[in-house]
Amino acid sequence: MWIIILMLVGCISGFVLFRKNTLINSHECYQGLRKLSVIIPARNEECNLPHLLDSLKSQTFQPFEIIVVDDFSNDRTKEIAESYGVTVIAGSNLPQGWTGKSWAVWNGYLHASGDVFAFLDADIRLAPNALSSLMKARERSKGVISVVPFHHTEKLYEKLALIMNMLGIFTFTSVFEKGNPKKGLYGSCILALREDYEKINGHESVKSEVLDDLFLGSKFIAAGIPVTNFIGYGLVSFRMYPQGIRSEIEGFSKGAVLSTGTLSPWTIAPIAIWVVGLLMSETVFIFANSAWAVPLLVGYLMYMLQLFYFIKYVGVFGIMMPVLHIAASLFFIIIMIYSMYQVVFLGHVSWKGRQVRVGGKRNQ
């Protein structure tokens, strides 16, 4: 009986954490006077960039300017960006103490002339009303906003991200993060006023951080600027790692362990309970011939049904991944172990051909 109770409490913790704080789809075009500068840092993004730039061309509210910062790409990123007629900034040598993405974003800001900035990762894809909806959401929040995008997956290895994406939604929508002075932003899609961005000295204030987006959020909060996070369902999406499972492992592991340090204990506790209940339910495959088999199976099915409900707002994971959620859980465990290995033993994380030391020093 205690096994079922623990797994039931785990499922309940998931519902406590999950907030369906979706971005409101604004069918009326934004009519404000503010000029929007879209800034896109891009390093080897020839696969992703056309999807984002095509979606930007189809927006009901057109940005004042689009700036792509080519961060020393060795593919066709620069040529693709130029073919769309956007402003392309060539990357400059990375100064000591800066991480690659923060330096690219900062250089985009230095060339921007708008009074609102949208910082978008190259793998973002926008519905036609997305920019208009983002502008209105930022005005309602009276601060800076970010969006956890809806994850479009195609290949099997991409669907293994189910639990990782689920934990990301828990982290950024948790009601317990409202009063957290370390509340983070989701770096794939951030919208901020120029005056607010400059008030905290922008990405220069977090130039050495691996998790620049999380620490950027805390800088805004310290300056008295509200931080609000949304779910991008229906408006803002991405395909995170089409380049292969290696990039997926690198991408998730670079922040898996470090990100926990910015969370409220009130968020960490129910997440831990949810994960423990989930992993316990999946031991049904080990104890299938024991007296625990039936209660474990009940727990497994409870989590399966909960995941089916959640993924409507989280991403495209098909039918089999929620049914066989043990596969996504094993992937989660691998990510956490590899992330801990990098942080504790190597002292750096790897991403897109760069090694960034924890604490911000580069390993060239």
N, C-alpha and C positions, 0 to 999 in steps of 0.2 A: 504493500500500500504506500509506503514512504517513497518508493521509486516514482509511482504515478504522481504523487503530490509534488515532488521536486520538479518533475517535467512539466506539470501543470503550472506551477509557479513560474517556471522558465518561459512558457508560452505567454502567460499573463504579463511578464516583464517586457516581452516584445511589444505587446499592445500598449503598455504604458509608455514605452520609448517612442513608438512610431506616431508621428504627427503628420496628417495628410495636408501639410502646408504647401499646397501646389500653387504655382504661379498662375494668377488669374489671367485668362485669355481675354485680352482687350480687343473687341471687334471694331472699335472706333479708333481711328488712327490718332496717335499722339499729336496734339496741336500746340504744344508748348514752344517757347522761343529758344530753349537751350540747344546748343549745337553738340552733337555726339561724335566723339572721336573713337573709332574702334581700333584697338591696338592688339596685334597678334604676334607673339613670339613664335618663331618657327625654326626648328632644327630637324632637317631631314623629314619633311612633311609632305613630300610630293603625292603621297596616296591620300592624305586627309584634306589638304588645302583646297582642292577644287570643290569639294562638297561644301565647305564653309563659305567660300567666296561666291559660289552659285546661290547659296541660301541668302547671303547678304544682298545680292542683286535683286532678289524677289521680295524684299521687305516692303510692307505697306508704309513704314516710316524709314526713309533713307538716311543713313548716317552722313554727317558733314564730311567725314574723311575716313578712309580705311588705311591703316599703316601696318605693313608686314615687316617685321624685323627678322632678317635672315641671319640666324645664329650659326654661322660657319657651316652651312649645310654642304654635304658632298653629293647631293642628288640634284633633282631639277626644281627644288623649292623656289629658288629665286626666279627662274624662267617662268614658272607657272604663275607666280604672283604678278610678275610684270605683264603677262599676257592678259590679265584682268584689268589693267590700267590703274591699279592701286599704287599708293606710295610704298616703295620698297627701300628699306634702310639696311645697308650692309653692316654686318656685325663688326665691332671693333674689339681689339685685344682685351681680354678679361682682366681687369685690375685685381691686385691682391685683395683678398677679403670678400670678393663678390662671388655668388654662385651664377651659373650661366643664365638661367631663366630670369632671375631678378635683374641682371645687367641688360638683357635684351629688352625686357619690359621698360626699364628706366630709360633706355635710349629711344624707345617708341614714345614715351611721355615727352622727352626733350624736343621731339619733332612735332608734337601734337598741338593744335590750336583751338580745339573745342573746349567747352566748359563742362562737359560730362565725359568721363572715360569709361569705355567698356573693354575690359581686359578679357580676351577670349583665347583659349587654347585652340590650336589648329584642328583638333579633332571634333570641335563643336559643329553641330548642325542645327539650324534655326528654322522653325515654322514661320510662315509669312508675317504673322502678327507678333513675333517674339520681341523684336526691338521696341515696338510700341508698348507692349505689355511690360517689358523691363523698365522703360522710362517711367511709366505710370506707377509701377510697384515701388520704384525708388522714391518717387515723390510722396507716396503714401507713407513710406517708412521713415521719411525725413532723415535718412542716413545713408549708409552704404549697404548694398545687398549682394548676395551671391546665390548661385543656383547649383544644386546637385543635379546634373543632367540625367535624363533617361538613357539607359545603356542599351544600344542596339548591338546585338551579338549575331554572328553568322556561323562561325566555326565552333566545333565542340570545345576546344580549349578555351575559347572566349567565354563560354557558358559556365566554366568552372569558377568564374568570378562571382557567382550568385551570393555566397555568404559574405565575401569581401564588400560587395556593393550594398548588401543589406546592412552590414555594420556601419558603412558610410552614411546611409540614410538615418540610422539610429543616432549616430554621433551628431549630425548637423540639424536634426529636427527635434532632438530631445528637449523636453520642456525644462529639464534641469539645467540646461545651458544658458537660459535667459539671464541669470544673475552671475554667470561666470565671467570674471574679468579677463580670462584668457580665451574667451569665445573666439573661434576661428572662422575664417571665410573659406569657401570652396573655390580653389584657384582656377578652375576651368572657365568660370564665368562670373566676373565681378563687375559691378557698376558703381561708380563713385563720382561725386562732384569734384571738379578740379580743386576748388577751395578746400574741400575736406582732405583730398589726397595730399595737397601741398602743406596742409596744417601738420601732418604727421611726417612730412618729408618723404612720402611715398615709399617705394621699394628700397630706397637708400637706407631707410631705417631698419630694414630686415635683410640687408644685402648678404649677410653671412649665413643666413638660415637655410637649411635644407627644405624645411616646411615653411616657405615664405608666406604662403596664404594664411596659415593658421596664426602665425605671429603678427601678420598684418592686421588681422581682426582685432587682436589685443591692443595694438597701437591706436586703432580708431576708437575703441572703447575707452582707453586711457585719456583720449582727447575729448571725450564727451560726445562722440558721434555714434549713434545707434548702429548695431550690426544685425541684419535680418537675413536668414537663410531660407530658401524656398526649394521645393522639388520641381524639376523641370518638365514633368509629365505633360505631353501634348504640345510643348513649345520649344524646349531646349533639350537636345539630345547629343549623344556622342557615340562613336565607335572607338573604344579605347585603344585596343592593341591588335590591329589587323596585320601587323608585321610578323607575328609569331608568338609562341608561348614564352620565349626567352624575354622578349620585351615586356610581356605581361608580368612575369615574375619580378623583373627589375623594377617595373613601375610600382607595383603594389608593395614590394619589400622595402623600398627606400623610405617609406614613412610609416609602415605598419606598427613598429615599436615606438618610434619617436612621437607619434601623434597622441599616444595615450597620456603623455605628460602634460598636455594642455586641457584635458577633460576634467570636468567636475567629478569628484568622488561619487556624487549622486547619479551621475550618468554611467560611470564605470561599473558600479555595483549591479544594476539591472542588466547591463550588457554581459557581465561575467555570469550572472545567473542564467541568462538566456543561452549563452554559449555552453555552459555546463550541462544544462538540460538537453540541449541539442545533441551534444556529443554522447551523453548518456543514452539517449534514445537510439543512437546509431550502433551501440554495442549489441543490439538485438541480433546482429549478424554473427557475433561471437558467442552469445548465450542462447542461441536458437533452440538448443536441446535441454535447456534448464528450466527451472520453475520461474525464472525471471522473464522468459520469452514473451508471455502474453502482455504483462505490464509494459515491457520495453516496446513491443509492437504498437501498443496503444499510444505511447508517447511519440513514437516515430511517425505515426499517422497524424497525430495532432500537429506536429511541426510541419509536416508535408502540407496539410490544409492551410496552415497559417502562411506558409511561404507562397502558396498559390494566391492567397489574398493580397499579400504585400507586393508581389512582383508585377502586379498590374501597374503600379506606380514607380517601380524600380527599373525594369528593363525587360528585354525579350530573352527568355531563357528556355523556351519550349516547354514541353510537358515532362520529358524524362528527367530533367535536372532537378526539379522540385521532388519528383518521385524518388530519385536516387540522390537525395541531397547529401548522402554520405560522401559522394565524390567531391562535391564542393567543399565539404568540411575538411577532407584530407588535404585539399589544395590550400585551404586557409591555414592549416597546421604547418604545412611546408613553408608558406610565406612567412609566418611568424618566426619559425626557427631560422630561416635564412636571414630575415631582417635582424634578428637578435645577433646572429653570427657576424653580420657586417658591422653593426653598431658596437658590440662589446669587444669582439676579437680583432676586426680589421680597422675599426675606427673611421670608416668611410662607407658611403653607399655609392652604387654605380648607376648611371643613367645616361643613355644616348652617347656612349663613348667617353663620358667624363666620370672621374672619381671625385666625389665631394666629401671632404672630411667632416665628420660630425662636429659642429661648432663653426663650420664655414670655410676652413682653409682648404684650398684646392690641392689635389694631388695630380700633377700634370702627367 
